Amino acid sequence: MTEALESLLHISQTGLAVGFVVFLRVGAAMAVMPAFGERSIPERVRLALALAFTVIVAPAVADRITPALGSGSGLVLLLFGEVVAGLALGLALRLFVLALQIAGSVAAQSTSLSQIFGTAALEPLPAIGHVMVISGLALAVMTGLHLRVAEALIGSYSAFPPGRIPTPGIIADWGLLRVAQAFSLAFTLAVPFVIASFIYNLALGVINKAMPQLMVAFVGAPAITAGGLVLMFLTLPILLSVWADGLHRFLANPYGGGG
């Protein structure tokens, strides 16, 4: 009976230690994760989500963490490395939200909508930016973001083994690639609005040249505003599908060179 209790106590202690180590990585990722780590979500809800993901991830990676639970110095490296690995994955996913925010700001500036409801929420974004971010996050969750995130967290233990601090050079190269791809995606999403703005300003210049006495700014401002809203209505479903495809391609291979 005593031996059985001692064995059960040892298993419980090991399980709690593994769960705590996994929680460090999951919690760091969830702090900046799109949808699950938004500032508009109460802290208790975010904590519950982090614990739920920990319960999902821990059984799948317990055999990799248990050998790393060693001496004091090794334990410090283990805990620090878990936080770094979690933040790396979370920030890489957060860049997709920043891409939507940048695209929304560029679109708003191009269509003279940047001052409409610019501070209506936590993020100081124009109305188009809020619509794009909220719609993108809703689409990501509806298409299984929670499943892809759980898979990415489990796969992160192959890319960033427990007990090792990720190499700064590799993290830097990987992060720079992700930032470059985020800006490329943001510009791709904003291209229709930039093209519309170019055509509008070109037409306004021609009209002003032909009719200098006409106040083209008063005539053109309502036109570009209405055109921007109509263009958003027509193109937003396509733009969000492009964004969601990029997000899911990244989650399918988060630590590779593509994205």
C-alpha positions in Angstrom: 0.0 0.0 0.0 2.8 2.4 0.9 4.7 1.6 -2.2 1.6 2.2 -4.3 1.1 5.6 -2.6 4.7 6.5 -3.2 4.5 5.6 -6.8 1.3 7.6 -7.2 2.9 10.6 -5.4 5.9 10.4 -7.8 3.7 10.3 -10.8 1.6 13.2 -9.5 4.7 15.3 -8.9 6.2 14.5 -12.3 2.8 15.3 -13.9 2.6 18.7 -12.1 6.2 19.5 -13.1 5.6 18.7 -16.7 2.3 20.7 -16.7 4.1 23.7 -15.2 6.8 23.6 -17.8 4.3 23.3 -20.6 2.2 26.1 -19.1 5.3 28.4 -19.4 5.5 27.9 -23.1 1.7 27.9 -23.7 1.2 30.9 -21.4 3.9 33.0 -23.1 2.4 32.2 -26.5 -1.2 32.9 -25.4 -0.2 36.3 -24.0 0.3 37.6 -27.5 -1.7 35.1 -29.5 -4.3 36.4 -32.0 -7.9 36.0 -30.9 -7.1 34.3 -27.6 -4.7 36.9 -26.3 -6.5 40.1 -27.3 -6.6 42.9 -24.7 -10.3 43.0 -24.9 -10.6 39.5 -23.4 -10.6 39.4 -19.6 -7.5 38.2 -17.9 -9.3 35.3 -16.2 -10.6 34.1 -19.5 -7.1 34.2 -21.0 -5.8 32.3 -18.0 -8.5 29.7 -18.5 -7.6 29.4 -22.2 -3.9 29.0 -21.4 -4.7 26.2 -18.9 -7.0 24.5 -21.4 -4.3 24.5 -24.1 -1.8 23.2 -21.4 -4.1 20.3 -20.7 -4.2 19.5 -24.4 -0.5 19.9 -25.1 1.1 18.4 -22.0 0.2 14.7 -22.6 1.6 14.9 -26.2 5.0 16.2 -25.1 5.4 14.8 -21.6 8.0 12.2 -22.8 10.2 15.1 -24.2 10.0 17.2 -21.1 10.5 14.5 -18.4 14.2 13.9 -19.3 14.9 17.6 -19.2 13.8 17.9 -15.6 17.2 17.8 -14.0 19.5 19.8 -11.9 19.1 23.4 -10.8 21.1 25.0 -13.6 19.4 22.8 -16.2 16.0 23.7 -14.7 16.7 27.4 -15.2 17.6 26.9 -18.8 14.5 24.8 -19.3 12.2 27.4 -17.8 13.8 30.3 -19.7 13.9 28.4 -23.0 10.2 27.6 -22.6 9.2 31.2 -22.3 11.4 32.3 -25.2 10.0 29.5 -27.5 6.4 30.4 -26.5 6.9 34.1 -27.2 8.5 33.4 -30.5 5.5 31.4 -31.8 3.0 33.9 -30.3 4.7 36.9 -31.8 5.0 35.3 -35.2 1.2 34.7 -35.2 0.6 38.3 -33.8 2.3 39.6 -37.0 -0.7 38.4 -39.0 -2.9 40.7 -37.0 -0.4 43.5 -37.5 -0.6 42.9 -41.2 -4.4 43.4 -41.1 -3.9 46.6 -39.0 -1.3 48.0 -41.5 -3.5 47.1 -44.4 -6.5 48.8 -42.8 -4.5 52.0 -42.1 -3.2 52.1 -45.6 -6.6 51.6 -47.0 -8.1 54.2 -44.8 -5.4 56.8 -45.7 -5.9 56.0 -49.4 -9.7 56.5 -49.3 -9.8 59.5 -46.9 -11.4 57.4 -44.2 -8.6 57.5 -41.6 -10.4 59.9 -39.3 -13.7 58.0 -39.0 -14.0 56.3 -35.6 -10.2 56.3 -35.3 -10.2 55.7 -31.6 -13.4 53.7 -31.1 -11.6 50.6 -29.6 -8.5 49.6 -27.7 -6.3 49.9 -30.8 -6.1 53.4 -32.4 -7.2 52.2 -35.8 -9.5 53.7 -38.4 -12.8 52.1 -39.1 -11.6 49.9 -42.0 -8.8 48.6 -39.8 -11.2 47.6 -37.0 -13.5 45.9 -39.5 -10.6 44.0 -41.1 -9.1 42.9 -37.8 -12.4 41.7 -36.2 -13.5 40.0 -39.4 -10.1 38.3 -39.8 -10.0 37.0 -36.2 -13.6 35.7 -36.5 -12.8 34.0 -39.7 -9.6 32.4 -38.2 -11.5 31.1 -35.2 -14.3 29.7 -37.4 -11.8 27.9 -39.6 -10.2 26.0 -36.7 -7.6 28.4 -35.3 -7.6 26.6 -31.9 -6.8 23.3 -33.5 -4.0 24.7 -35.6 -2.6 26.5 -32.6 -2.6 23.3 -30.5 -0.8 21.5 -33.4 1.8 24.3 -33.6 2.4 24.3 -29.9 3.0 20.5 -30.0 5.3 20.8 -33.0 7.3 23.6 -31.4 8.9 21.0 -29.1 10.6 19.6 -32.2 11.8 23.0 -33.4 12.7 24.2 -29.9 13.5 21.2 -27.8 13.0 21.6 -24.0 16.1 22.3 -22.0 17.7 24.4 -24.7 17.6 28.1 -25.2 16.8 28.8 -28.9 19.8 30.1 -30.8 19.6 33.9 -31.2 20.8 33.8 -34.8 18.2 31.4 -35.8 15.4 33.2 -34.0 16.6 36.5 -35.6 16.6 35.1 -39.1 13.2 33.4 -38.6 11.7 36.6 -37.1 13.0 38.9 -39.9 11.5 36.5 -42.5 8.2 36.6 -40.7 8.2 40.5 -40.4 9.1 40.8 -44.1 6.2 38.4 -45.0 3.8 40.3 -42.8 4.6 43.6 -44.5 4.3 41.9 -47.9 0.9 40.5 -46.9 -0.3 43.9 -45.6 0.6 45.6 -48.8 -1.1 42.9 -50.9 -4.3 43.4 -48.9 -4.2 47.1 -49.3 -3.4 47.1 -53.1 -7.0 47.6 -54.3 -7.4 50.7 -52.2 -4.0 52.1 -53.3 -4.9 51.5 -56.9 -8.3 53.2 -56.4 -6.7 56.1 -54.7 -4.2 56.5 -57.6 -7.0 56.5 -60.2 -9.0 59.0 -58.2 -6.1 61.4 -57.7 -5.2 61.1 -61.4 -8.7 61.8 -62.5 -8.9 64.7 -60.0 -5.8 66.2 -61.5 -7.1 65.9 -65.1 -10.4 67.6 -64.1 -8.6 70.3 -62.2 -6.4 71.0 -65.2 -9.4 71.1 -67.6 -11.6 73.2 -65.2 -9.4 75.3 -62.9 -12.4 77.2 -61.5 -14.1 74.0 -60.2 -13.5 73.2 -56.5 -12.6 69.6 -57.3 -11.8 68.8 -53.6 -15.4 69.4 -52.5 -16.7 67.3 -55.4 -14.1 64.5 -55.1 -14.1 64.0 -51.3 -17.6 62.4 -51.1 -16.8 60.3 -54.2 -13.6 58.8 -52.8 -15.3 58.1 -49.4 -18.3 56.4 -51.1 -16.0 54.6 -53.5 -13.8 53.4 -50.6 -16.8 52.0 -48.7 -18.1 50.2 -51.8 -14.7 48.9 -52.6 -14.4 47.5 -49.1 -17.8 45.8 -49.4 -16.7 44.2 -52.7 -13.2 43.2 -51.9 -13.1 42.4 -48.1 -14.3 38.8 -48.5 -11.5 38.1 -51.0 -8.9 39.9 -49.0 -9.8 38.0 -45.8 -9.7 34.7 -47.6 -6.2 35.6 -48.8 -5.2 36.5 -45.3 -6.7 33.3 -43.8 -4.9 31.2 -46.4 -1.6 32.8 -45.4 -2.3 32.2 -41.7 -3.1 28.5 -42.3 -0.1 28.0 -44.5 2.1 29.4 -41.7 0.5 27.2 -39.1 1.0 24.2 -41.3 4.7 24.8 -41.3 5.5 27.5 -38.7 9.2 26.9 -38.4 10.0 26.5 -42.1 11.2 29.1 -44.6 7.9 29.5 -46.4 4.8 31.2 -45.2 
